[in-house]
């Protein structure tokens, strides 16, 4: 039987924190160029590979709104639906960030 992954798992939260910081550090033009399409990739971490998804919620001349989501290792096994940990931020074209 598959046990549901605890959403407070420190390894899972650390991977989200790292990925969120990595994307948040990018400039407005870098984000727009990197996310002309949704980004999906795997990253190794505690317990196995994590599924990372980064997408633009808004893509405007004044700002981009970015969502970073991380699925726990093995959540996609057996056809299970992932309930990712997610965070978002807004990067303005003038460099401000929220």
C-alpha positions as CSV (number, residue, x, y, z in Angstrom):
1,X,0.0,0.0,0.0
2,X,1.3,3.5,-0.9
3,X,1.5,5.9,2.0
4,X,0.5,9.6,1.3
5,X,3.6,11.8,1.5
6,X,3.5,14.3,4.4
7,X,3.3,17.8,3.0
8,X,5.4,19.1,5.9
9,X,8.3,16.8,4.8
10,X,11.5,18.9,5.2
11,X,13.2,17.4,2.2
12,X,10.2,18.2,0.0
13,X,10.0,21.7,1.4
14,X,13.8,22.2,0.9
15,X,13.5,21.3,-2.8
16,X,10.6,23.8,-3.2
17,X,12.6,26.5,-1.4
18,X,15.7,25.9,-3.6
19,X,13.7,25.9,-6.9
20,X,11.7,28.9,-5.8
21,X,14.8,30.9,-4.9
22,X,16.5,29.9,-8.2
23,X,13.6,31.2,-10.3
24,X,13.0,34.2,-8.2
25,X,16.7,35.3,-8.7
26,X,16.2,35.5,-12.4
27,X,15.5,38.8,-14.1
28,X,12.3,39.7,-15.9
29,X,13.8,39.1,-19.4
30,X,15.4,35.8,-18.3
31,X,12.1,34.5,-17.0
32,X,10.1,35.5,-20.1
33,X,12.7,33.8,-22.3
34,X,12.9,30.6,-20.2
35,X,9.2,30.3,-19.8
36,X,8.0,30.9,-23.4
37,X,6.5,27.5,-22.7
38,X,5.9,25.8,-19.4
39,X,9.0,24.2,-17.9
40,X,8.8,20.7,-16.6
41,X,11.9,18.7,-15.3
42,X,13.1,16.3,-12.6
43,X,15.5,17.1,-9.9
44,X,17.2,14.7,-7.5
45,X,16.5,15.2,-3.8
46,X,15.9,13.4,-0.5
47,X,13.8,10.3,-1.2
48,X,14.2,10.3,-5.0
49,X,13.6,12.5,-8.0
50,X,11.1,15.4,-7.6
51,X,8.9,16.6,-10.5
52,X,9.3,20.4,-10.9
53,X,6.8,22.5,-12.9
54,X,7.3,26.2,-13.5
55,X,4.7,28.2,-15.4
56,X,3.7,31.8,-16.1
57,X,0.3,32.7,-14.6
58,X,0.6,36.2,-16.1
59,X,2.9,37.4,-18.9
60,X,2.5,41.1,-19.3
61,X,4.7,44.0,-20.5
62,X,4.8,45.3,-16.9
63,X,5.3,42.0,-15.0
64,X,5.3,38.2,-15.0
65,X,3.6,36.1,-12.3
66,X,5.4,32.8,-11.9
67,X,4.2,29.6,-10.2
68,X,6.8,27.0,-9.0
69,X,5.4,23.6,-8.1
70,X,7.1,20.5,-6.8
71,X,5.7,17.0,-6.6
72,X,7.0,14.5,-4.1
73,X,9.1,11.6,-5.3
74,X,7.1,8.6,-6.6
75,X,3.8,10.5,-6.5
76,X,3.4,9.8,-10.2
77,X,3.9,6.0,-9.7
78,X,0.8,3.9,-10.0
79,X,-1.1,6.7,-11.7
80,X,-1.4,8.7,-8.5
81,X,-2.4,12.4,-8.8
82,X,0.2,14.8,-7.4
83,X,-0.8,17.4,-4.9
84,X,2.3,19.7,-5.3
85,X,3.8,22.2,-2.9
86,X,3.7,25.5,-4.7
87,X,4.7,29.1,-4.3
88,X,4.4,32.1,-6.7
89,X,6.0,35.5,-7.1
90,X,5.6,38.6,-9.3
91,X,8.7,40.0,-11.1
92,X,8.2,43.5,-12.6
93,X,10.0,44.7,-15.7
94,X,11.7,47.4,-13.6
95,X,13.3,44.7,-11.4
96,X,10.9,44.9,-8.4
97,X,9.7,41.6,-6.9
98,X,6.6,40.7,-4.8
